[in-house]
Amino acid sequence: MTPAGVTDTVLRDARGVDELAATARAAGRCAIDTEFLWERTYAPQLCLVQVAVAGAVWLVDPLEGAPLQPIADLVADPAVEVLMHAPSGDLLAFGIHHGVRPTRVRDTQVAAGFVGLTASAGLERLLTDALGIRPGHHESFSDWKRRPLSASQLEYAGDDVRWLEALWDEIVRRLGEAGRLEWALAEVARRYPDGGDPSADPLDAWRKVQRRGRLSPRQLAVLRELAAWRDGEARRRDLPAGWLVKDPTLVEIARGSPVDAAALAAIRGAATGLKPRDVEQILAAVAAGREAPPIVADAPAPPAVQRRADAAAGLAGTLLKVRCVDAGIAPELVATRADLDGFMEAVVLGDVDGHPLASGWRRDLVGNEMIALVGGRVALSLRDRAPFIAIHEI
């Protein structure tokens, strides 16, 4: 619970925020979290930003006049180490609303997965497991837009950053003892690269469109242009993309590839809520997609290769679990089942270049042994103690 007698500072003006930013820069690091709403907008709407420096906590309230640009600038300042927990939504909000790109972000959730703690744990669980601290309140579903904020809301918000510095220091200590600090920092950097754009590329938006699986390569090219238009327009209007055109309708427009407004209006769902400007831009996107190169999926591997890779993937999954238990690393940080399937196919084909399991710490941990497994140079056997599987070189 929050230490007795602690009162966090609430900032509602530019002067206080500027002083806070200067304090963080002088310290060289800070912990940051946000409370946002993300139900009726394209990007998360920041309602409160919490910052901790050397144990002191400030609550920055943009809805009562505090500017957030100085805090966003901290996120992009290479001289400041920024400690956060599962920060993808926070970074997206700072990036879209304030035009900054993160540097030196440290994610306690990911790093914890390298020291025997799950890589998907909530902050409260990590605080309990790593520091023995149990915050005693729950406001995660609060209406953060409503003012005034209650004492319970303010306490909850402050606790989101109050112990982040201590938590990070403890995780780093454990990483150092395990020889995993470089691995953890590399994985955090892969997810949140310095100077990387936290928002997705609009030209990749089509990959998230549901029910696209039956489209032809030409229709997929049209869908790519349509999804990019929808994403850009949703961002411009600050609306959820699905509010402009729903996925099933977008797929049907790609399938039909209408050449005029009448043909577009005949598609189910396409005549609802679209403005004349929308119709013009949709037809332009369709035309661009029809002229673009078709999107052709990679040809499947020969059946014999697939069968061998499928057989190896089951054994590779067991090897992965054993090595992760031995190293105290969360398996989900190393590879998904899709990653394993793809890697086994690449190993069978003799072309692993560029695959994550064939480089860096992942190759050191399991990649080399998986290659040896397919080559018949590694065997698995049962043993009488956990994790009950032994790995042997042949």
Protein Blocks (a to p, Z undefined) as FASTA:
>chain_A
ZZehiacdddfbfklmmmmmmmmmmnopacdddddddfkbfbdcdfbdcddeehiacddd
fknopafklmmmmmmmmkbccddehjllmmmmmmmmnopacehiacfklmmmmnopafkb
cfklmmmmmnopacfbdfklccfkbccddfklmmmmmmmmmmmmmmmmmmmmmmmmnopm
mmmmmmmmmmmgghiafbdcfklmmmmpghklmpcfklmmmmmmmmmmmmmmmmmnopaf
klmpgfklmmmmmmnopabfklmmmpghjlgopafklmmmmmmmmmmmmmpccddddddd
dfklmmmmmmmmmmmmmmmmmmmmmnopafklmocfklmmmmmmmmmnopaghiaklgcj
llmmmmmmmmmmmnopaccdddfbdehiacddZZ
